[in-house]
Amino acid sequence: MLGGGRHVGEYEKIFRASVEDPEAFWLRAAEEIDWYVPPTTAIDSSNAPFYRWFPDGELNVAHNALDRHVDAGRGDQAALIYDSPVTGTKRTYTYRQLRDEVARFAGVLQGLGVGKGDRVVIYMPMVPEAAIAMLTCARIGAVHSVVFGGFAPKELAVRIEDATPSVIVSASCGIEGKRVIEYKPLLDKAIELSAHKPGKRVILARPQAEAAMGEHDLDWAEAMASATPVDPVPVRSTDPLYVLYTSGTTGKPKGVVRDNGGYAVALNWTMPNVYAVGAGEAMFTASDVGWVVGHSYIVYGPLLAGATTVLYEGKPVGTPDAGQFWRVIAEHGIKSMFTAPTAFRAIKKEDPKGEFLADYDLSRFEYLFLAGERLDPETYRWASDLLSIPVIDHWWQTETGWPIVANPAGIELLPIKPGSPTRPLPGWDVQVLDTGGKPVEAGTDGAIVVKLPMPPGSLPTLWNDDERFVESYLSAFPGYYLTGDGGHLDADGYLFVMGRTDDVINVAGHRLSTGTMEEVLATHPAVAECAVIGVADKLKGQIPRGFVVLKAGVEADEETITAELVQMVRDQVGAVAALRDVAIVPALPKTRSGKILRKTMRGIADGHEEPVPSTIDDAAVLDALRPVLRRS
């Protein structure tokens, strides 16, 4: 089956072209973008390892995302659909309406003295104004830094200190499931804690909570009523578009920098080639604008491509049921959807047989993309069988800005291998190295790295910290970017990511991947999701412990299930795995983006006083799990 109707072998041809002559490949891709000054050079390597893409080009990303589509006669097409089951609200913005809102908010920020290169922190829930604020910064050449709405004051404060914004854009509240979380008290506390004090705060009033306004606070609606629209400002390709702080950082946060030109070119290329979404087609990315996925594939990617994007304020389950994703796909004519595997595990847990699906017409739905947490083969099979469309695992990171490894649906759908996100995309020279920095043989696990230079759209550095950029990512293996993930390439060039390199445990001298054990546990018919961690052991160094969440309605005896799980790992991984301890738990602790907090679990199990990560979705889950983790 071919995604974009191209012939078999097209992927190989395009991949080779990107690696053999990246200069020509990316200059061709850059022709799809509007430039005030078109670039004549793709990559500047004169200050390696600080590579710069399209160094002599000038453009405006917001113009490319909005104005150029209006100018091309598609101003009345839907650009952004706001779908909020938690408030019972739906709203559609055409390209013209969205451009006009962004141009007016640009007038608001310019009126507050925000100019090219100034930073704006955006601390917002999943509402259209969050996307408008991001695009507005791009329009006037300001640098946005989105902080996930509802982050604790201390975490917000360290980001304010690091980014030193002149203005903060926020809202009176966010809604998490059935809980209303007031943002203004959190924001006020963060500013109190921060050594840097921003000048003004623009606050969006929401009916669910009223914000106490102070002398430095402006009401969004009032400010917009008197604002004068502003045209896009040309910026250099290499100027920063945004800073995004990686989740779970301690101490000084790690601000990933994204440039304007490289990011626009790369994302624009991925939309038709990876996601098979073009102008006038609809994409639903169920994430949050606070994460890189939200930046790339709720806001910038779909709008650069002239597509329709859905901004969804809700959960996969509970708002109000496990059929919400199917409703959104049916109502808005979605062609490609992107979410985290954990969302599908949640749906599988609530509706194991997928009965809600029968209520909706998904005839226009062609591809499901999953990323953010390793896609276990069992969840892949469940989704594939239920939907009867390609379920595409793909792998990337906050730092990379777009997928490193994927099945390129718009070029050529390659054979799917469960457990693998398929093959590296054009531009990404992915290799697996041993501890000495030598490439390993096919099928052998090692450190997954990317040969420098990385393609456009990936981070050029960290915010105000070139030294830490080199130390964190480039020092382990000179000439390569260290992903921090371990795994292997098979004989066909397919990558298998087995988890973070610290998820490889050493049991009595045997190096074992906890990811391999999780794959086995996930195949049990009663298991909805699972995690395996390595905990310290005086005799063996480390031993694995398993934690499983059962599907709704499972009535089997828990002792029987745990015995079966232990036996399955023994049969499929071997006795050396020594997984004898499996606990059945009500839920696993996760970040808001769906990653299981394995490192935190491991620390607690080893007896450390682990702080609750700022990115945690529900701290009560971790509290309930502590006694189970602590028992030896």
Secondary structure, 3 states (H helix, E strand, C coil): CCCCCCCCCHHHHHHHHHHHCHHHHHHHHHCCCCCCECCCCCEECCCCCCCEECCCCEECHHHHHHHHHHHHHHCCCEEEEEEECCCCEEEEEEHHHHHHHHHHHHHHHHHCCCCCCCEEEEECCCCHHHHHHHHHHHHHCCEEEECCCCCCHHHHHHHHHHHCCCEEEEECEEEECCEEEECHHHHHHHHHHCCCCCCEEEEECECCECCCCCCCEEEHHHHHHCCCCCCCCCEECCCEEEEEECCCCCCCCCEEEEECHHHHHHHHHHHHHCCCCCCCCEEEECCCCCCHHHHHHHHHHHHHCCCEEEEECCCCCCCCCCCHHHHHHHHHCEEEEEECHHHHHHHHHHCCCCHHHHHCCCCCCCEEEECCCCCCHHHHHHHHHHHCCCEEECECCCCCCCCCEECCCCCCCCCCCCCCCCEECCCCCEEEECCCCCECCCCCCEEEEEECCCCCCCCCCECCCHHHHHHHHHCCCCCEEEEEEEEEECCCCCEEEEEEHHHEEEECCEEEEHHHHHHHHHCCCCEEEEEEEEEEECCCEEEEEEEEEECCCCCCCHHHHHHHHHHHHHHHCCHHHCCCEEEECCCCCEECCCCECHHHHHHHHCCCCCCCCCCECCHHHHHHHHHHHHCC
